[in-house]
Amino acid sequence: KSYLFNKADSLTLRDYDGQVAEAMAMVRALNRMTKAGMPESVRIA
């Protein structure tokens, strides 16, 4: 588990649309952290 999900294991908003938006924000943040930690490969001739 990442720190983000350890901090908030459940959705905090009560309405469905808010929960969907909150989940998508978590996914975007997790993807951004994953992408930042991946090495960039460069093809050499």
N, C-alpha and C positions, 0 to 999 in steps of 0.2 A: 504493500500500500504506500501511496505517496503521502506527503505531509498534508496535502489538500484534503484527501479523503479521511485521514486520521482526525483532522480538525472538525470535519462536518460529515459524519457518516450518513446522515439523513437529510432529506430536503426540508427546508425551513418554511417555504411559502405554502399557503393553504390552498390556493386555487390551482387548477390543473395547468393552465397556460403559464402561470408563474413558475411552477415546478419544471415544466418542459424547458423554459428559458434558463432556469437555474442549472438544470442538468446539462444543457448545451454549453453554457458558460464554463462548467467544470470540465467538460470534454475538450473544449477549445484550449483551456489553460493547460490541461494535462498534455495535449498534443504539442503545444508550444514548448513546454518544458522538455518533452521527449526529443523534439526536433533540435532544440538548443544543445542537447547533450550528445547528439550524433555527430561523428566526424564527417567532414566534407571530403569526398573522393574526387580526385582530379586524374583524368586519363593522361598518361604520358605517351606521346607519339606512339 
